[in-house]
Amino acid sequence: QVQLVESGGGLVQAGDSLRLSCAASERAFSTYAMAWFRQAPGKEREFVTRISSSGLNTNYADSVKGRFTISRDNAKNTVYLQMNSLGPEETSVYYCAARDPWNSDSCYTETGYNYWGQGTRVAVSS
């Protein structure tokens, strides 16, 4: 069982940057692909970005390309989300997720991930 703990959320102004962190309990962290999802008030959870287990491959939702960067440090069992030029529409709870190597569901959907953190809240004021 992988336990994930997000941190780094908070209240920022439009245009500001924020870096989220997600610490994993699992020693085999380097075998899990990781992702960030977010859920805005009254909306469904949506995919933001993912990173392969090695860190060599990443994908982003179109809405965040060029502004957000996902990275990981397998020695620290941690994945990061650097968010730049934040807008009010990105006010959400941000969730970290881990994918079992044998999970064959799409990596862009919630079912593609087996373990979830409790979320960290990001609020962007205009």
Secondary structure as GFF3:
##gff-version 3
##sequence-region A 1 126
A	DSSP	beta_strand	4	7	.	.	.	ID=ss1
A	DSSP	beta_strand	10	13	.	.	.	ID=ss2
A	DSSP	beta_strand	18	24	.	.	.	ID=ss3
A	DSSP	three_ten_helix	29	31	.	.	.	ID=ss4
A	DSSP	beta_strand	33	39	.	.	.	ID=ss5
A	DSSP	beta_strand	46	51	.	.	.	ID=ss6
A	DSSP	beta_strand	58	60	.	.	.	ID=ss7
A	DSSP	beta_strand	68	73	.	.	.	ID=ss8
A	DSSP	beta_strand	78	83	.	.	.	ID=ss9
A	DSSP	three_ten_helix	88	90	.	.	.	ID=ss10
A	DSSP	beta_strand	92	99	.	.	.	ID=ss11
A	DSSP	three_ten_helix	110	112	.	.	.	ID=ss12
A	DSSP	beta_strand	115	116	.	.	.	ID=ss13
A	DSSP	beta_strand	120	125	.	.	.	ID=ss14
###
